[in-house]
Amino acid sequence: MPGCELPVATCPDMCPAAERAQREKERRLHRFEVAPGCLGDRPRADPQRAVKEYSRPAAGTARGPVDPGLLQAQVQEGFGSLRRCYARGAGPHPRQAAFQGLFLLYNLGSVEALHEVLQLPATLRACPPLRTALAVDAAFREGNTARLFRLLRTLSYLASCAVHGHVAHARRGALARLARALSTPKGQTLPLDFLVHLLALDGPKEARDLCQAHGLPLDGEEGVMFLRGLYREEGLPHAGTCNLLVDSKLRGRTLEEVVMAEEEDEVVDRPESQA
């Protein structure tokens, strides 16, 4: 309208202060968004550099708790898309073995996933990350509890995140096998420390919780009693804290540092032999 000034929009911040604070807390800042001199354990966002993160809820859903089924479908779609890119590309692809290993670990026990990995060239399957993933898959299928959890201890942080969804099922299967082997009418006691070590649990409390969730009575503070007919399975197994198998491997790094790290930097206490 004549004589009227048009409003001029302003953008005082490229990233809202509340989002900056949240991303600082969750350590989700890109290195270019971090204030100079603040690249230590608690990086701070630079208001002049931080940019609002793009995010939106899935179509037709309100923003809120993540749907596990939808999340899994999206992860599988991502795996499929990149695996097709690898198949079409001439290569070489330095990180392909690590990626294919993540694919197999995420789909641990899947016949289809194993079949797809076994179609890869032998030279690729011989690379340490994929060779280890194949060993983990074999131990999981065979019910070789000791070897499985020994291998899980050696996995990198990303690989541990990929396989995390199968840990509770592996522990339940191991406990069921112990119950079949050890349960008697009068009962046999097994030290909780043995379970903690065998199943890579985060301590005696988690071992006690696991046993009680499956109907096994405790024998004092340090043992569990295997009595015939008491073992039971109800609902889905609880994943537990997984500090030893997952969280401890982050070692103070940001997720960006983990993702961008070279494969050699991701290895954690890898044994000399996979046997």
Secondary structure in CASP SS format (residue, H / E / C, confidence):
PFRMAT SS
TARGET T0000
AUTHOR 0000-0000-0000
METHOD secondary structure of the structure
MODEL  1
M C 1.00
P C 1.00
G C 1.00
C C 1.00
E C 1.00
L C 1.00
P C 1.00
V C 1.00
A C 1.00
T C 1.00
C C 1.00
P C 1.00
D C 1.00
M C 1.00
C C 1.00
P C 1.00
A H 1.00
A H 1.00
E H 1.00
R H 1.00
A H 1.00
Q H 1.00
R H 1.00
E H 1.00
K H 1.00
E H 1.00
R C 1.00
R C 1.00
L C 1.00
H C 1.00
R H 1.00
F H 1.00
E H 1.00
V E 1.00
A C 1.00
P C 1.00
G C 1.00
C C 1.00
L C 1.00
G C 1.00
D C 1.00
R C 1.00
P C 1.00
R C 1.00
A E 1.00
D C 1.00
P C 1.00
Q C 1.00
R C 1.00
A C 1.00
V C 1.00
K C 1.00
E C 1.00
Y C 1.00
S C 1.00
R C 1.00
P C 1.00
A C 1.00
A C 1.00
G C 1.00
T C 1.00
A C 1.00
R C 1.00
G C 1.00
P C 1.00
V C 1.00
D C 1.00
P H 1.00
G H 1.00
L H 1.00
L H 1.00
Q H 1.00
A H 1.00
Q H 1.00
V H 1.00
Q H 1.00
E H 1.00
G H 1.00
F H 1.00
G H 1.00
S H 1.00
L H 1.00
R H 1.00
R H 1.00
C H 1.00
Y H 1.00
A H 1.00
R H 1.00
G C 1.00
A C 1.00
G C 1.00
P C 1.00
H C 1.00
P C 1.00
R C 1.00
Q H 1.00
A H 1.00
A H 1.00
F H 1.00
Q H 1.00
G H 1.00
L H 1.00
F H 1.00
L H 1.00
L H 1.00
Y H 1.00
N C 1.00
L C 1.00
G C 1.00
S C 1.00
V H 1.00
E H 1.00
A H 1.00
L H 1.00
H H 1.00
E H 1.00
V H 1.00
L H 1.00
Q C 1.00
L C 1.00
P C 1.00
A H 1.00
T H 1.00
L H 1.00
R H 1.00
A C 1.00
C C 1.00
P H 1.00
P H 1.00
L H 1.00
R H 1.00
T H 1.00
A H 1.00
L H 1.00
A H 1.00
V H 1.00
D H 1.00
A H 1.00
A H 1.00
F H 1.00
R H 1.00
E H 1.00
G C 1.00
N C 1.00
T H 1.00
A H 1.00
R H 1.00
L H 1.00
F H 1.00
R H 1.00
L H 1.00
L H 1.00
R H 1.00
T H 1.00
L C 1.00
S C 1.00
Y H 1.00
L H 1.00
A H 1.00
S H 1.00
C H 1.00
A H 1.00
V H 1.00
H H 1.00
G H 1.00
H H 1.00
V H 1.00
A H 1.00
H H 1.00
A H 1.00
R H 1.00
R H 1.00
G H 1.00
A H 1.00
L H 1.00
A H 1.00
R H 1.00
L H 1.00
A H 1.00
R H 1.00
A H 1.00
L H 1.00
S C 1.00
T E 1.00
P C 1.00
K C 1.00
G C 1.00
Q E 1.00
T E 1.00
L E 1.00
P E 1.00
L H 1.00
D H 1.00
F H 1.00
L H 1.00
V H 1.00
H H 1.00
L H 1.00
L C 1.00
A C 1.00
L C 1.00
D C 1.00
G C 1.00
P H 1.00
K H 1.00
E H 1.00
A H 1.00
R H 1.00
D H 1.00
L H 1.00
C H 1.00
Q H 1.00
A H 1.00
H C 1.00
G C 1.00
L C 1.00
P C 1.00
L E 1.00
D E 1.00
G C 1.00
E C 1.00
E C 1.00
G E 1.00
V E 1.00
M E 1.00
F E 1.00
L E 1.00
R C 1.00
G C 1.00
L C 1.00
Y C 1.00
R C 1.00
E C 1.00
E C 1.00
G C 1.00
L C 1.00
P C 1.00
H C 1.00
A C 1.00
G C 1.00
T C 1.00
C C 1.00
N C 1.00
L C 1.00
L C 1.00
V C 1.00
D H 1.00
S H 1.00
K H 1.00
L H 1.00
R C 1.00
G C 1.00
R C 1.00
T C 1.00
L H 1.00
E H 1.00
E H 1.00
V H 1.00
V H 1.00
M H 1.00
A C 1.00
E C 1.00
E H 1.00
E H 1.00
D H 1.00
E H 1.00
V C 1.00
V C 1.00
D C 1.00
R C 1.00
P C 1.00
E C 1.00
S C 1.00
Q C 1.00
A C 1.00
END
